[in-house]
């Protein structure tokens, strides 16, 4: 019986430590140095708050941008941002995973992924706008994925 409790305790401890994290790389600095206009593609299947967070971040960071609906023609001279976000339910609604990808001249130049596993870790709940902002901080080279992940842990203290 004590073995079962011990094993169960270890499983709970391990699953409780699986917190949200970021991975990915930023847009190359030589592209950003050209100060390109940003084209944000509004994903209709993702909650509107995601696009709002993207626009807020771009405006706050003084980027020139335009928003076009999904399936629009791309302008290869603009850095095009596509995203998808998924929300899950566990006592409350939370951003469980998201991807933001940047394209330039028809090629993918950067991709950032956010994952918040459905575990016992309470850090999965958080302000989605702030988490999306951290994704864009990584995409635009303001933070590394590791630094953004550490920011999540600082906020939870």
C-alpha positions in Angstrom: 0.0 0.0 0.0 2.8 2.4 0.8 4.4 1.7 -2.6 1.2 2.7 -4.3 1.0 5.9 -2.4 4.7 6.6 -3.1 4.3 6.0 -6.8 1.1 8.0 -6.9 2.9 10.9 -5.1 5.8 10.8 -7.6 3.3 10.9 -10.6 1.5 13.8 -9.1 4.8 15.6 -8.4 6.1 15.1 -11.9 2.9 16.1 -13.6 2.6 19.1 -11.4 6.0 20.3 -12.6 5.0 20.3 -16.2 4.3 24.0 -16.6 3.8 26.2 -19.6 6.8 26.9 -21.9 7.8 28.6 -25.1 10.0 27.3 -27.9 11.1 28.8 -31.2 13.3 31.4 -32.8 13.1 35.1 -33.7 12.9 36.7 -37.1 16.4 37.2 -38.4 17.8 40.6 -37.4 18.8 41.5 -41.0 15.1 41.3 -41.9 14.0 43.4 -38.9 16.8 46.0 -39.6 14.9 46.8 -42.9 12.0 48.0 -40.7 9.4 46.1 -42.8 5.7 46.6 -42.6 3.9 43.8 -40.8 0.9 42.0 -42.3 -1.1 40.1 -39.7 -3.5 37.4 -41.0 -6.6 37.2 -38.9 -7.3 33.5 -38.2 -11.1 33.2 -38.2 -11.1 30.0 -36.1 -9.0 31.5 -33.3 -10.7 33.7 -30.7 -10.8 37.4 -31.6 -8.9 38.2 -28.4 -5.7 36.7 -30.0 -5.8 39.1 -32.9 -6.5 41.9 -30.5 -3.4 41.0 -28.5 -1.3 40.8 -31.6 -2.5 44.3 -32.7 -2.0 45.8 -29.3 1.6 44.4 -29.1 2.4 45.7 -32.6 1.0 49.2 -31.8 2.7 49.3 -28.3 6.0 48.4 -30.0 5.5 50.9 -32.8 5.4 48.5 -35.7 3.5 49.6 -38.8 1.0 46.9 -39.6 -2.1 45.9 -41.6 -4.6 43.2 -40.8 -6.1 41.1 -43.6 -8.6 38.2 -43.4 -7.5 34.6 -43.7 -6.9 33.5 -47.3 -5.8 37.0 -48.4 -3.0 37.4 -50.9 0.3 38.0 -49.3 2.6 40.9 -50.0 6.1 39.3 -50.1 7.7 42.6 -49.1 5.9 42.6 -45.8 6.7 40.3 -42.8 3.5 38.2 -42.7 2.4 36.8 -39.3 0.0 33.9 -39.1 -1.2 32.4 -35.8 -3.4 29.8 -34.3 -4.4 29.6 -30.6 -6.3 26.9 -28.7 -8.1 27.3 -25.4 -8.9 24.5 -23.0 -11.1 24.1 -20.0 -9.9 23.0 -16.6 -12.0 24.7 -13.9 -11.4 27.9 -16.0 -10.7 28.6 -19.6 -7.0 29.1 -20.5 -4.7 29.4 -23.5 -3.4 25.8 -23.8 -1.3 26.1 -27.0 -0.5 28.6 -29.7 1.7 29.0 -32.7 2.9 32.2 -34.3 4.8 32.0 -37.6 6.5 34.8 -39.6 7.0 34.7 -43.4 9.1 37.0 -45.5 9.5 36.8 -49.3 7.4 33.7 -49.4 9.5 31.7 -46.9 9.0 30.9 -43.2 11.6 32.8 -41.2 10.5 32.3 -37.6 8.1 30.2 -35.6 7.2 30.4 -31.9 5.2 27.8 -30.0 3.5 28.1 -26.6 2.3 25.0 -24.7 0.5 24.9 -21.4 0.0 21.2 -20.5 -3.2 20.3 -18.7 -1.4 19.2 -15.6 -1.7 19.9 -11.9 0.5 22.9 -12.3 -1.6 26.0 -11.6 0.7 28.2 -13.8 -1.3 27.0 -16.9 -3.9 29.7 -16.0 -2.7 33.1 -16.9 -3.6 36.2 -18.9 -3.7 35.1 -22.6 -2.8 38.6 -23.8 0.4 38.6 -21.8 1.3 35.1 -23.0 0.7 36.1 -26.6 2.8 39.2 -26.0 5.7 37.0 -24.8 5.3 35.0 -28.0 5.7 38.2 -30.0 8.7 39.3 -27.9 10.4 36.0 -29.0 9.3 36.4 -32.6 10.7 40.0 -32.8 13.9 39.1 -30.9 13.2 41.0 -27.6 13.4 37.8 -25.6 14.6 34.2 -26.1 12.2 31.3 -25.6 14.0 30.4 -22.4 13.7 34.0 -21.1 10.0 34.1 -21.9 9.4 30.8 -20.1 11.2 32.2 -17.1 8.9 35.2 -17.2 6.0 32.9 -16.8 7.5 31.5 -13.6 8.3 34.9 -12.2 4.6 35.9 -12.7 3.4 32.9 -10.9 5.4 33.7 -7.7 
